[in-house]
């Protein structure tokens, strides 16, 4: 039975597609496509990338992606590449408490802080408004008439136009 890479290469060649065309359509780098066709999986950092690229490539070539991925799993298990660990190891009590606190903060505390800010702004606006209501609006204004300086100087009068 041909390998996954041989199946992909033969399907691509049967459809008369070049590697650069497949790279353009799938957005997979051409060196990765060549590595998949050669069965050189060591250039990929994790098997999850290999599976994603093979699925995309097989779908483009209209191959049965499910059976190709099953065969790929067999090849990867024989090649010695390990599955990536997708979940974090168990954490201590403090980590769990901080995680729960962050969820609560996001859901409850953040809207509460926003509401408190709005309430403070409204109360401050009311206090300023009510204080200004009880003050004399003319307080602080000087007399409305011009007063000449005490030393007897006055403003110069404009020269009459003749």
Secondary structure, 3 states (H helix, E strand, C coil): CCCHHHHHHHHHHHCCCCHHHHHHHHCCCHHHHHHHHHCCHHHCCCHHHHHHHHHHHHHHCCCCHHHHHHHHHHHHHHHCCCCCCCCCCCCCHHHHHHHHHHHHHHHHHHHHHHHHHHHHHHHHHHHHHHHHHCCCCCCCCCCCCCCCCCCCCCCCCCCCCC
